[in-house]
Amino acid sequence: MDIARFKASLASLGADLERWPPDEAQAAVALLAASDEAVALFAQASADDLTLFGDDAGDLDGLVDKTLGRIS
C-alpha cells in the first residue's frame, strides 16, 4: 500500500482499521510501521473521527498504539 491508497482508504473507511477489509488493514499496519507520514495521516484521521463522534481527541499516540496492537 502506498500513501495515496492509504489516504483514499482513510477518507472512505475512516481510521478504525477493524472496518477495513483484512488485507487492506494489514497493508495499512505495515505502512504505518514504515512511514512517519502515514502515522501523521492516521493520527489526524483518528482525531477527526473522534471529533465527529463527540469524543476527546487528546491522546492520539495512545490511540495509534492501541489500534496497531489490536490489528497486528
Buried (B, 14 or more C-beta within 10 A) or exposed (E): BEEEEBBEBBEEBBBBBEEBEEEBBBBBBEBBEEBEEBBEBBBBBBBBBBEEEEEEBEEBEEBBEEBBEEBE
